[in-house]
């Protein structure tokens, strides 16, 4: 009871706000950033936190690193390098479980040596692109990506910031080097295999599967579009199936024109050749996706007669009116590009494809066009009588594939300088983001819009809420009460330390949990006169076992919005996985590092 009295109203308010936030996450559709911002505001206004304490998360290097990494990744997206990552590292899956395995293995392996936040930031757009091409459920892939990156980080000292924090505190205590670089692999590797096996076996029941709009609606408009396999295309010599041209949802390859000969009803095993003209029919989203594939270029040469670089243009959807002066003329003879400074990439008539080359199609009122043009086209034609509807197609625009090697080189250099500890992750990411803009891998306007501000606000405000738990003693009370239950039994103390750490990680963040419970771990070992090493290893693993909530770890927050998840989705698969990781850790750690 004394501990309860000592907690004070500030501590109970902090705990109450955390509980209320969890209830709102689970029971309402209020955005997570609104909930955490509201909780932080109450802590600030009530005086529990000073303004500097409440806003410290907005200057936290971890939060800033995530923000800058979004800009770095925009360079990979704008150059089409994410498609290369998907094809090279992920390949062609046989089914969804095979896709999860193909994704989790490289994610876990890379996270052992790289900051797992960077790994997830690079993989998210590649996985989204990969899922579209192979008709996979994105919601069934991104939680496994985050979890694999988290558990992969437990394998080495540099795999996660938590390990470095605990090792730094330990080194200052023993006045020595602490843990060796690969020492934690003895427990990390079994945890990786256990996590992968658990997800693969339970995914069918525990992972959400949310259908996309394309999967829900079969009655869709079909467009005709033409693409060329360019001279130095990496697709030349590959079969249609191996090139990934059969997997795009709602799109099929109608015919191939090669050396003046038409090949209709094309088999998936037909090999592509440089110069092939491919005629596709399908939905607009997948038509636009074709223009993001490296090695394919628009069949019309008119695209290259528009002014300025392609990545400064946009895709526009327009419907021709009966007042348009080009109605009744073919696209080629009507000189559409010269008239509107725009190029027709695809055309749909009454929701169906038109079985002619785009240049030969006679334009009719009501035709829906996908145009490549400059942004000022929207301003010029929005009120024009020539078109019934003029709207930009999302934020999509043509990519600059020729700069893909530069973008990949910049990311590789960023990874290298961090791996060799020449710069911090934040410093390397800032330099990489600047390099992406200077080399025009990403336009500055795209880079500015790249960060996901909802994710960043949740991360920043969560730091403030964690600081309140620490300042008021609420976190220490929760942890200390659990440890006291051990009653002097080392194995039981180890188990309770894991429970306390995992609980605090779910409530605050992994680094907060590690720092708060480090003295508890040290004191528990000393009081029982046993080695402190198994307690510290358990602390590291427990702080990294951030599976049960999206706010427990940055990578969970990064996939939360993209995957369309709900708060309960993480609890459904994360709680049993945390229990499994805890059982394996408590069972193995004392055998590897005896008491």
Secondary structure, DSSP 4 states (H G I P E B T S, - for coil): -HHHHHHHHHHHHHHHHHHHHHHHHHH----HHHHHHHHHHHHHHTTSS-HHHHTGGGG-HHHHHHHHHHHHHHHHHHTTHHHHHIIIII---SSHHHHHHHHHHHHHHHHTTS-HHHHHHHHHHHHHHHHHHTT--GGGTHHHHHHHHHHHGGGSTTSSHHHHHHHHHHHHHHTS--S-TTTTHHHHHHHHHHHHHHHHHHHHHHS-----HHHH------EEEEEEE-TT-TTTTSBTTTTT-S-STTEEEEEEEETTEEEES--TTPBP-TT-EEEEEE-HHHHHHHTTSTTEEES-GGGGGSSS-GGGEEEEEEEE-TT-TTTTSBTTTTTHHHHHSEEEEEEEBTTB--SS-GGGPBP-TT-EEEEEEETHHHHHHTT-TTEEEEEE-TT-----GGGHHHHHHHHHHHHHHHHTTSS-HHHHHHHHHHHHHHTTSS-HHHHHHHS-HHHHHHHHHHHHHHHHHHHHTHHHHHHHHHHHTTTT-HHHHHHHHHHHHHHHHHHS-HHHHHHHHHHHHHHHHHHTT--SHHHHHHHHHHHH---S-GGGSHHHHHHHHHTT--HHHHHHHHHHHHHHHHHHHHHHHHHHS--
